[in-house]
Amino acid sequence: MGNAHRRRWTDGELTVGSYLLPHRAARAVFHPAWIPDSLDPTVERLKRARVAVGFVAALGVHLVIETGFSWVDLPRNATIASIVLFCVTPLTTGVMLLVWRRGATVRRMRARLLDTVKLLSLFTASAFFCFELFVFGEKVGTIPKIVLNGLGLWMGFFVIWGAVMLTGNFFGTAAVHRCLPPLLATVTSWVMAVPDLVSPEDRGMDDFVGVVCILSAPVTVTAIALLETHRLKKHHGIRLMSHPATFPPAPAPAPQPTAYVPQQGTPFSPHNGRNPYGA
């Protein structure tokens, strides 16, 4: 872990050209080099399915149940979501630390926990900054407003793509415990669904259909997260309630196949005794 922890945050991915493309900048910033890769392709596919289904279901709630999707409300919604994440992630991780300390000390995870806090703070600050750009742009003249709205759009796409990255790795908590990202995704999806469930006046259809649509996101995310944790437990011996120090060592990466190098020179040299034209 020591050598991996000393790697640079972006590991050279954030270049000058990345600032022109917000999705590339977001990937370099919100998916740091110290976040471990998935243990096998099935876990990676489950993670991507969890991210995709969660976003589609959440977007469907806004399009069908509430007043509709609005680009104007996007920065405000991102800010609210970041506040929820800023509260849910530390609380859930803190509860799990109390559970894991029964098996071993949690001091060795301090460095990775600090990295996740940095990532969480960075996303929250980005969402607030994007929101403030649009708010301040309404208070100035035409030319400054155009400039601020342009920066706000760039930050909007930066925050959206960052949210996609963070939904998969959940602020790099997989570096602390492989089961933390699916757990945090489950808890967050249920926390985000509760306000819609207790506010029937916000639903534009009958209660039964509204409840079914609202619960589609947390139920689907929970089902995929359970499959993900089951895969980690069955094939890699990683259990949610166990301290990471008790896990079996991660498999070594497969050696890269060496490129074929053809034999140099003619195979019928006069020194190998097979040249039919040799003296």
Rosetta blueprint (number, residue, H / E / L):
1 M L
2 G H
3 N H
4 A H
5 H H
6 R L
7 R L
8 R L
9 W L
10 T L
11 D L
12 G L
13 E L
14 L L
15 T L
16 V H
17 G H
18 S H
19 Y H
20 L H
21 L L
22 P H
23 H H
24 R H
25 A H
26 A H
27 R H
28 A H
29 V H
30 F H
31 H L
32 P L
33 A L
34 W L
35 I L
36 P L
37 D L
38 S L
39 L L
40 D L
41 P H
42 T H
43 V H
44 E H
45 R H
46 L H
47 K H
48 R H
49 A H
50 R H
51 V H
52 A H
53 V H
54 G H
55 F H
56 V H
57 A H
58 A H
59 L H
60 G H
61 V H
62 H H
63 L H
64 V H
65 I H
66 E L
67 T L
68 G L
69 F L
70 S L
71 W L
72 V L
73 D L
74 L H
75 P H
76 R H
77 N H
78 A H
79 T H
80 I H
81 A H
82 S H
83 I H
84 V H
85 L H
86 F H
87 C H
88 V H
89 T H
90 P H
91 L H
92 T H
93 T H
94 G H
95 V H
96 M H
97 L H
98 L H
99 V H
100 W H
101 R L
102 R L
103 G L
104 A L
105 T L
106 V L
107 R H
108 R H
109 M H
110 R H
111 A H
112 R H
113 L H
114 L H
115 D H
116 T H
117 V H
118 K H
119 L H
120 L H
121 S H
122 L H
123 F H
124 T H
125 A H
126 S H
127 A H
128 F H
129 F H
130 C H
131 F H
132 E H
133 L H
134 F H
135 V H
136 F H
137 G H
138 E L
139 K L
140 V L
141 G L
142 T H
143 I H
144 P H
145 K H
146 I H
147 V H
148 L H
149 N H
150 G H
151 L H
152 G H
153 L H
154 W H
155 M H
156 G H
157 F H
158 F H
159 V H
160 I H
161 W H
162 G H
163 A H
164 V H
165 M H
166 L H
167 T H
168 G H
169 N H
170 F L
171 F L
172 G L
173 T H
174 A H
175 A H
176 V L
177 H L
178 R L
179 C L
180 L H
181 P H
182 P H
183 L H
184 L H
185 A H
186 T H
187 V H
188 T H
189 S H
190 W H
191 V H
192 M H
193 A H
194 V H
195 P H
196 D H
197 L H
198 V L
199 S L
200 P H
201 E H
202 D H
203 R L
204 G L
205 M L
206 D L
207 D H
208 F H
209 V H
210 G H
211 V H
212 V H
213 C H
214 I H
215 L H
216 S H
217 A H
218 P H
219 V H
220 T H
221 V H
222 T H
223 A H
224 I H
225 A H
226 L H
227 L H
228 E H
229 T H
230 H H
231 R H
232 L H
233 K H
234 K H
235 H H
236 H H
237 G L
238 I L
239 R L
240 L L
241 M L
242 S L
243 H L
244 P H
245 A H
246 T H
247 F L
248 P L
249 P L
250 A L
251 P L
252 A L
253 P L
254 A L
255 P L
256 Q L
257 P L
258 T L
259 A L
260 Y L
261 V L
262 P L
263 Q L
264 Q L
265 G L
266 T L
267 P L
268 F L
269 S L
270 P L
271 H L
272 N L
273 G L
274 R L
275 N L
276 P L
277 Y L
278 G L
279 A L
